[in-house]
């Protein structure tokens, strides 16, 4: 049996990637002892943290044997493997491929441009992105809106992003939508299916925590 209490999760509070792991764990009904790293104070760039993760990114999971796993989806994959229920990354080969497809789309076509919009347009992103390039931020806003329109057509005939079950693709999506305001992207009230999906997913206890 996996001893989650013997692990350590270096957490970044309300930032999008740490939030994804927090929601994933909550859906699994597990908790891992956490060490808070203040991103706004750039503690992730400290010599102490850099020794743990030279990429200076959060979150980071340290296993019982000292193995360090960084990158959000890699951490979620480890948790999924050691605690399969409830499945958040698919039940069989076909399902896992579909979830992975949508997880990648949500990450690359939505989370990434929303992140770039924040980092290049919001004053709070200046310490993370230097120089800020306003044109890149504006283009990223447009790309995010275009993907939301595409997603709206996809959600017309299913309840969740990757099908009939809540998955990591929905986790990536909901934390991204919650980050639209700092990225100065209007919430797409005119997209009925996306709005319905967001309201339902955002009301889950794991997301509201």
C-alpha positions as a printed NumPy array, in Angstrom:
array([[  0.   ,   0.   ,   0.   ],
       [  1.302,   3.417,  -0.962],
       [  2.221,   5.623,   1.985],
       [  1.23 ,   9.09 ,   0.81 ],
       [  2.059,  10.509,   4.237],
       [  5.725,   9.652,   3.65 ],
       [  5.843,  11.79 ,   0.499],
       [  6.252,  15.525,   0.157],
       [  4.501,  17.841,  -2.293],
       [  6.085,  21.202,  -3.014],
       [  3.003,  23.304,  -3.66 ],
       [  2.465,  26.718,  -5.226],
       [ -0.854,  27.682,  -3.682],
       [ -3.486,  29.03 ,  -6.101],
       [ -1.309,  29.02 ,  -9.219],
       [ -2.847,  26.959, -12.057],
       [ -0.477,  23.991, -12.137],
       [ -0.411,  23.395,  -8.373],
       [ -4.211,  23.715,  -8.419],
       [ -4.443,  20.907, -10.959],
       [ -2.633,  18.514,  -8.624],
       [ -4.667,  19.701,  -5.623],
       [ -7.944,  18.954,  -7.431],
       [ -6.63 ,  15.63 ,  -8.728],
       [ -5.733,  14.538,  -5.182],
       [ -9.074,  15.729,  -3.817],
       [-10.937,  13.674,  -6.425],
       [ -8.873,  10.656,  -5.359],
       [ -9.578,  11.333,  -1.698],
       [ -5.911,  11.522,  -0.745],
       [ -3.601,  14.125,   0.714],
       [  0.15 ,  14.46 ,   0.703],
       [  2.102,  16.614,   3.178],
       [  2.829,  19.929,   1.495],
       [  5.614,  22.465,   1.541],
       [  4.39 ,  25.861,   0.374],
       [  6.613,  27.712,  -2.082],
       [  5.679,  31.366,  -2.659],
       [  5.789,  31.977,  -6.405],
       [  5.175,  35.723,  -6.022],
       [  8.288,  35.964,  -3.869],
       [ 10.167,  33.841,  -6.441],
       [ 10.997,  31.217,  -3.812],
       [ 11.023,  28.67 ,  -6.644],
       [ 14.246,  30.308,  -7.823],
       [ 15.999,  29.939,  -4.488],
       [ 19.132,  27.763,  -4.311],
       [ 17.334,  25.388,  -1.929],
       [ 14.422,  24.744,  -4.284],
       [ 16.627,  24.703,  -7.386],
       [ 18.465,  21.735,  -5.9  ],
       [ 15.134,  19.911,  -5.784],
       [ 13.965,  20.997,  -9.236],
       [ 16.542,  22.699, -11.475],
       [ 13.687,  23.779, -13.775],
       [ 12.448,  26.027, -10.938],
       [  8.818,  25.086, -11.567],
       [  5.961,  23.922,  -9.359],
       [  4.523,  21.552,  -8.285],
       [  7.086,  18.9  ,  -7.377],
       [  6.424,  15.529,  -5.753],
       [  9.147,  13.814,  -3.719],
       [  8.497,  10.111,  -3.179],
       [  9.329,   8.004,  -0.119],
       [ 12.658,   6.941,  -1.633],
       [ 13.648,  10.502,  -2.551],
       [ 12.684,  10.269,  -6.226],
       [ 11.692,  13.695,  -7.535],
       [  8.812,  14.002,  -9.995],
       [  8.073,  17.386, -11.505],
       [  5.605,  18.39 , -14.247],
       [  1.938,  18.41 , -13.329],
       [  0.676,  15.598, -15.547],
       [  3.597,  13.338, -14.567],
       [  2.647,  13.791, -10.9  ],
       [ -0.988,  13.035, -11.699],
       [  0.052,   9.975, -13.7  ],
       [  1.995,   8.603, -10.723],
       [ -0.978,   9.13 ,  -8.418],
       [ -3.292,   7.478, -10.956],
       [ -1.035,   4.432, -11.2  ],
       [ -0.771,   3.85 ,  -7.46 ],
       [ -4.415,   4.717,  -6.751],
       [ -6.481,   3.895,  -9.861],
       [ -9.917,   4.619,  -8.364],
       [-11.679,   6.728,  -9.26 ],
       [-10.039,   6.805, -12.706],
       [ -9.206,  10.31 , -13.893],
       [ -7.049,   9.364, -16.883],
       [ -9.204,   6.695, -18.531],
       [-10.355,   3.134, -17.829],
       [ -8.934,   1.194, -20.803],
       [ -6.597,   1.728, -23.743],
       [ -9.184,   3.496, -25.902],
       [-10.452,   5.662, -23.057],
       [ -6.951,   6.593, -21.912],
       [ -6.02 ,   7.675, -25.435],
       [ -9.107,   9.887, -25.706],
       [ -8.464,  11.466, -22.296],
       [ -4.822,  12.071, -23.222],
       [ -5.872,  13.648, -26.528],
       [ -8.189,  16.083, -24.779],
       [ -5.823,  16.734, -21.907],
       [ -3.179,  17.787, -24.442],
       [ -5.647,  19.981, -26.289],
       [ -6.803,  21.686, -23.101],
       [ -3.222,  22.218, -22.016],
       [ -1.706,  23.398, -25.29 ],
       [ -4.663,  25.179, -26.876],
       [ -6.205,  26.764, -23.776],
       [ -4.06 ,  26.747, -20.633],
       [ -0.902,  27.784, -22.468],
       [ -2.363,  30.813, -24.306],
       [ -4.226,  31.944, -21.196],
       [ -0.964,  31.707, -19.281],
       [  0.878,  33.704, -21.934],
       [ -1.838,  36.356, -21.903],
       [ -1.42 ,  36.777, -18.142],
       [  2.368,  36.783, -18.239],
       [  2.574,  39.333, -21.052],
       [ -0.366,  41.647, -20.29 ],
       [ -0.928,  41.69 , -16.524],
       [  1.382,  43.833, -14.336],
       [  1.518,  40.906, -11.903],
       [  3.208,  38.801, -14.569],
       [  6.104,  41.193, -15.099],
       [  8.347,  39.496, -12.537],
       [  7.722,  36.137, -14.221],
       [  8.106,  37.222, -17.836],
       [ 10.754,  39.75 , -18.832],
       [ 10.373,  41.382, -21.242],
       [  6.604,  41.421, -21.458],
       [  5.487,  41.435, -25.093],
       [  2.025,  42.943, -25.39 ],
       [  1.434,  41.644, -28.913],
       [  2.115,  38.074, -27.794],
       [ -0.379,  38.528, -24.963],
       [ -3.047,  39.885, -27.307],
       [ -2.585,  37.071, -29.821],
       [ -2.766,  34.56 , -26.971],
       [ -6.09 ,  36.027, -25.863],
       [ -7.434,  35.546, -29.384],
       [ -6.157,  31.961, -29.561],
       [ -7.835,  31.122, -26.257],
       [-11.163,  32.522, -27.453],
       [-10.941,  30.545, -30.697],
       [-10.383,  27.312, -28.789],
       [-13.277,  28.041, -26.428],
       [-15.526,  28.379, -29.466],
       [-14.296,  25.016, -30.75 ],
       [-14.807,  23.452, -27.32 ],
       [-18.372,  24.768, -27.215],
       [-19.272,  22.746, -30.304],
       [-17.691,  19.633, -28.786],
       [-19.575,  19.965, -25.497],
       [-22.929,  20.116, -27.271],
       [-23.394,  16.349, -27.007],
       [-21.46 ,  15.235, -23.93 ],
       [-21.217,  16.334, -20.277],
       [-17.439,  16.409, -19.893],
       [-14.487,  17.357, -22.039],
       [-13.334,  13.81 , -22.833],
       [-16.694,  12.022, -22.691],
       [-19.156,  10.876, -20.049],
       [-16.789,  10.992, -17.06 ],
       [-14.907,  13.741, -15.215],
       [-11.176,  13.494, -16.002],
       [ -7.894,  15.35 , -15.847],
       [ -8.952,  17.156, -19.036],
       [-11.775,  18.8  , -17.083],
       [ -9.372,  19.68 , -14.28 ],
       [ -7.069,  21.438, -16.715],
       [-10.051,  23.185, -18.254],
       [-11.708,  24.426, -15.08 ],
       [ -8.547,  25.883, -13.537],
       [ -7.86 ,  27.638, -16.835],
       [-11.332,  29.183, -16.921],
       [-10.804,  30.368, -13.358],
       [ -7.658,  32.109, -14.58 ],
       [ -9.375,  34.011, -17.415],
       [ -9.872,  37.184, -15.375],
       [ -6.179,  37.699, -14.491],
       [ -5.424,  37.005, -18.165],
       [ -7.914,  39.736, -19.085],
       [-10.018,  37.376, -21.169],
       [-13.807,  37.755, -20.831],
       [-15.696,  34.703, -19.638],
       [-17.536,  33.323, -22.701],
       [-21.11 ,  33.804, -21.474],
       [-22.302,  33.554, -25.077],
       [-21.041,  29.969, -25.38 ],
       [-23.928,  28.008, -23.865],
       [-22.351,  24.552, -23.75 ],
       [-19.057,  25.763, -22.34 ],
       [-20.911,  27.83 , -19.738],
       [-23.021,  24.824, -18.711],
       [-19.929,  22.621, -18.433],
       [-18.037,  25.207, -16.399],
       [-20.867,  25.776, -13.908],
       [-21.227,  22.05 , -13.272],
       [-17.524,  21.3  , -12.981],
       [-16.749,  24.369, -10.871],
       [-19.389,  23.224,  -8.358],
       [-17.545,  19.977,  -7.576],
       [-16.215,  19.895,  -3.989],
       [-12.687,  19.205,  -5.245],
       [-12.725,  22.409,  -7.274],
       [-14.41 ,  24.544,  -4.606],
       [-11.876,  23.659,  -1.899]])
